[in-house]
Amino acid sequence: MKGHLDAARLLQAQVPLSKIIKHKTSFGHAIRDEADPAWWDDLFADAGVPDPEEMDEDSQDDTGHSRRGVVAELAQPLWELECLVSALDCLETTAYVALGHQQ
């Protein structure tokens, strides 16, 4: 298990989802603080409703869905993995500190 967590940490550090979205979408520039997990909600809260300022021929895919909504759907598993890695890292740190103080 430890090896998998280390691999997930490495993935998160080298290829963070926020950077992928910034470089691959027209709306990624809206991510203000990559370290603050609230960027996901800020960016995708209204994923099903296109921003009127962004509405052009590129704002929807061939099926009429908003591109932001499609990106949110496709990116969600990686976002959830990043959240899980952060939570497990926090738990591991807490356990290390707690065990260090007991000895």
Buried (B, 14 or more C-beta within 10 A) or exposed (E): EEEEBEEBBEBBEEEBBBEBBBEEBEBBEBBEEEEEEEBBEEBBEEBEEBEEEBEEEEBBEEEEBBBBBBBBEEBEEBBEBBEEBBEBBEEEEEEEEEEEEEE
